[in-house]
């Protein structure tokens, strides 16, 4: 069992290989592409990120990573440690 969720592992590896574009995490991908990708991961599949749909809209892969972190029940940088971080 890995400590890193598969969605994050797959997306970050893909971005490291193909994401040499400005603002990879600042720009949003197309919502329908993000939802399609999310559905594939939710279905216990590891999607083929080299499909044209994802290569042409690489921002949807970065957007899925941001969505994953946004939906965590507790923030990655916990409230208890917030003062130390700032």
Secondary structure, DSSP 8 states (H G I E B T S, - for coil): --SS-HHHHHHHHHHHHH--STTTTTS---HHHHHHHHHHHHTT----TTSHHHHHTTHHHHHHHHHHHHT-SS-SS-GGGHHHH-
